[in-house]
Amino acid sequence: MFSVVTKNPWPVPEPLLAPDVHPALAATARAASRAYQEARHLHTRAELRAEVADGADGTPTMRVDAIVEAAIAEAATNAGANLLSEETGFVDNGSAATLVVDPVDGSANAAAGVPLSCFAGALVLDTRPVEALTVWFDTGRAWSAKAGQPTPFRTSGRTELRGASICAMRPKRGTEDAWLRLANAVDRIRVLSTTCLETMLVAEGSVDAFADPGSDTHRLMDLIAALVTVPAAGGALLDLHGRPLTFDLDLTRRWSGVAAATEALADDLITTVLG
């Protein structure tokens, strides 16, 4: 007889943070990892993926999202920072600093035990993103960056799409032709279902680019960490249609994000998607 494992048995490590990460970002990232660890210990996979509410962004909230975000909200309040998050929306703690956070990017992966999910956040002063942190939950690997300062990791430097290795969102209704144009142009394409983690793979040079081929899926918190980190690593973070990614409390706004090793590669990718 086979036994059925209904809980994820693997531990979630503490994030491997650089010593100069802003204390508010560090506190929320550590709170997120610990909450995810506890959630995996207490709940089955089915319980973690159950939809328990509707988020502030208009999409369903899984239990795993709710558990992790509650811990993040407490940590942000203790740190004296405002919070903008996809489930709760805006929490005003009377500060000029706001943490824009995706508590669990790749929620379906996180709930199922697929080890491809992360915390991603950026520190915004007034309306300007100044620092970002992304933590891969199952490994503890962390990417941090400050706006205008180079990172120790770099993009691949690739300038053309032909022969590239990229990540992309899965094809959605209306984007199938664009997705196929991408797939036919590159050497390798991966679908990992976690934008925040995939854009960090672009920043560190593991893949050449990431693209949403036109579905307008991304919210501010899906891209804001990459908006700081990818350019700091030598790359480019753009919207498919040229719309600027700006700080806004309106969580109904959407973008088609493109992260690439260089602006030339981003332009080539966008031209290919738009046909």
SULMOQUI-V471664 format. One record per pair of residues at least 6 apart in sequence whose ideal C-beta (glycine too) atoms are under 8 Angstrom apart, sorted by the first residue. I is the first residue (numbers start at 1). J is the second residue. Records with the same first field share a line. If there is no record, write none. Layout:
BEGIN
I->J / J
END
This chain:
BEGIN
6->44 / 45 / 46
7->40 / 41 / 43 / 44 / 45
8->40 / 45 / 113
10->40 / 113 / 115 / 138
11->37
12->33 / 34 / 36 / 37 / 40 / 137 / 138
13->33 / 138 / 139 / 140
14->30 / 33 / 140
15->26 / 29 / 30 / 33 / 119 / 135 / 140 / 142
16->140 / 141 / 142
17->26 / 29 / 30 / 133 / 135 / 142 / 144
18->142 / 144
20->144
21->29 / 131 / 133 / 142 / 144
22->123 / 131 / 133
23->79
24->75 / 76 / 79 / 80 / 81 / 97 / 99 / 123
25->99 / 121 / 123 / 131 / 132 / 133 / 144
26->133
27->75 / 76 / 78 / 79
28->72 / 75 / 76 / 79 / 99 / 101 / 119 / 121
29->119 / 121 / 133 / 135 / 142
30->75
31->71 / 72 / 74 / 75
32->68 / 71 / 72 / 103 / 104 / 119 / 135 / 137
33->119 / 135 / 137 / 140
34->71
35->67 / 68 / 70 / 71 / 72
36->64 / 67 / 68 / 104 / 110 / 137
38->67
39->48 / 63 / 64 / 67 / 68
40->48 / 113
43->63 / 64 / 67
45->111 / 112 / 113
47->63
48->62 / 63 / 64 / 110 / 111
49->62 / 63 / 64 / 107 / 108 / 111 / 112
50->62 / 63
51->60 / 61 / 62 / 63
52->61 / 62 / 63 / 66
53->60 / 61 / 66 / 87
54->60 / 61
55->61 / 65 / 86 / 87 / 88
56->85 / 86 / 87 / 88 / 89 / 90 / 251
57->86 / 87 / 89 / 219 / 251 / 252
58->251 / 252
59->86
61->87
62->104 / 107 / 108 / 111
63->111
64->104 / 107 / 110 / 111
65->86 / 87 / 103 / 104 / 107
66->87
68->103 / 104 / 119
69->85 / 86 / 87 / 88 / 101 / 103 / 104
72->83 / 85 / 101 / 103 / 119
73->83 / 85 / 88 / 91
76->82 / 83 / 91 / 93 / 99 / 101
77->83 / 91 / 93
80->93 / 95 / 97
81->93 / 95 / 97 / 98 / 99 / 123
82->90 / 91 / 92 / 93 / 94 / 95 / 97 / 98 / 99
83->90 / 91 / 93 / 98 / 99 / 101
84->90 / 91 / 98 / 99 / 100 / 101 / 124 / 220 / 221 / 249 / 251
85->91 / 100 / 101 / 102 / 103 / 221
86->102 / 103 / 219 / 221 / 251
87->103
89->249 / 251
90->98 / 249
96->125 / 126
97->123 / 124 / 125
98->123 / 124 / 247
99->121 / 122 / 123 / 124
100->121 / 122 / 124 / 129 / 220 / 221 / 224 / 247
101->119 / 120 / 121 / 221
102->119 / 120 / 121 / 196 / 221 / 222 / 225
103->119
104->110 / 117 / 118 / 119 / 137
105->117 / 118 / 119 / 120 / 194 / 195 / 196 / 197 / 222
106->114 / 116 / 117 / 118 / 192 / 193 / 194 / 196 / 197
107->117
108->114 / 193
109->115 / 116 / 117 / 193 / 194
110->117 / 137
114->193
115->137 / 138 / 139
116->138 / 192 / 193 / 194 / 197
117->136 / 137 / 138 / 194 / 197
118->134 / 135 / 136 / 137 / 194 / 196 / 197 / 200
119->133 / 134 / 135 / 137
120->132 / 133 / 134 / 135 / 196 / 221 / 222 / 224 / 225
121->132 / 133 / 134 / 221 / 225
122->129 / 130 / 131 / 132 / 133 / 224 / 225 / 227 / 228
123->129 / 130 / 131 / 132
124->130 / 224 / 247
127->246 / 247
128->147 / 247
129->147 / 224 / 227 / 228 / 247
130->146 / 147 / 228
131->144 / 145 / 146 / 147 / 228
132->143 / 144 / 145 / 224 / 225 / 226 / 227 / 228 / 229
133->142 / 143 / 144 / 225
134->142 / 143 / 144 / 196 / 197 / 200 / 225 / 229
135->141 / 142
136->142 / 197 / 200
143->151 / 153 / 200 / 203 / 204 / 229
144->151 / 229
145->151 / 203 / 228 / 229 / 232 / 233
146->228 / 232
147->228 / 232
148->232
149->232
150->232 / 233 / 234
151->203 / 229 / 232 / 233
153->203 / 204 / 205 / 233
154->204 / 205 / 233 / 234
155->202 / 203 / 204 / 205 / 208 / 230 / 233 / 234 / 235 / 260 / 261 / 262
156->205 / 207 / 208 / 261
157->205 / 234 / 261 / 262
158->164 / 208 / 209 / 261 / 262 / 265
159->261 / 262 / 264 / 265 / 268
160->264 / 265 / 268
161->182 / 185 / 186 / 209 / 265 / 268 / 269 / 272
162->185 / 186
163->186 / 187
164->185 / 186 / 187 / 208 / 209 / 265
165->186 / 187 / 188 / 189 / 190 / 207 / 208
166->182 / 186 / 188 / 189 / 190 / 207 / 208 / 209 / 210 / 211 / 269
167->189 / 190 / 191 / 192 / 198 / 201 / 202 / 207 / 209 / 210 / 211
168->179 / 182 / 183 / 189 / 190 / 191 / 210 / 211 / 212 / 213
169->191 / 195 / 211 / 212 / 213 / 215 / 217
170->191 / 193
171->179 / 180 / 213
172->215 / 217
174->214 / 215
175->213 / 214 / 215
177->275
178->213 / 214 / 272 / 273 / 274 / 275
179->213
181->272 / 273 / 275
182->189 / 211 / 213 / 269 / 272 / 273
183->189
185->272
190->198 / 207
192->198
195->210 / 212 / 218 / 222 / 223 / 226 / 257
196->222 / 225 / 226
198->207 / 210 / 259
199->210 / 223 / 225 / 226 / 229 / 230 / 237 / 257 / 259
200->225 / 226 / 229
201->207 / 210
202->208 / 209 / 210 / 226 / 230 / 235 / 259 / 260 / 261
203->226 / 229 / 230 / 232 / 233 / 235 / 259
204->233
205->233 / 261
208->260 / 261 / 265
209->258 / 259 / 260 / 261 / 265 / 266 / 269
210->257 / 258 / 259 / 260
211->240 / 257 / 258 / 259 / 269 / 273
212->218 / 240 / 255 / 256 / 257 / 258
213->240 / 256 / 273
214->240 / 256 / 273 / 274
215->256
216->254 / 255 / 256
217->254 / 256
218->254 / 255 / 256 / 257
219->251 / 253 / 254 / 255
220->245 / 247 / 248 / 251 / 253
222->257
223->237 / 245 / 255 / 257
224->245 / 247
226->237 / 257 / 259
227->237 / 245
230->236 / 237 / 259
231->237
234->261 / 262
235->259 / 260 / 261 / 262 / 266
236->258 / 259 / 260 / 262 / 263 / 265 / 266
237->245 / 257 / 258 / 259
238->257 / 258 / 260 / 263 / 266 / 270
239->245 / 255 / 256 / 257 / 258
240->255 / 256 / 257 / 258 / 270 / 273 / 274
241->256
243->255
245->255 / 257
258->266 / 269 / 270
259->266
260->266 / 269
END
